């Protein structure tokens, strides 16, 4: 009984992983990455050096 329940649990989990596909396309992902790169860039001299 435990073996059957384990197999059923794995099957349900696998089905859940495939049924939860992201509804985004490549263009949305590229726009997100571009906006994150803009936020992470530090081209200005406004950063304070560490005095340690």
Steps between C-alpha positions, in 0.01 A plus 500: 500500500782743584674425171182570303443824690858609436470433127170690490653795686793516256261482204287785637807712573636441148165591347493819707845600380400470135160664538644818655671637192591867498283713276779731385671526168861566406446872442364552854797313647749705297333825611518388864869414472574834332324691776689303769832572330416871496433493874820311582735719298714742699643739243478806721745610767235511770616187681676551831828312553533283807729652765615176656 
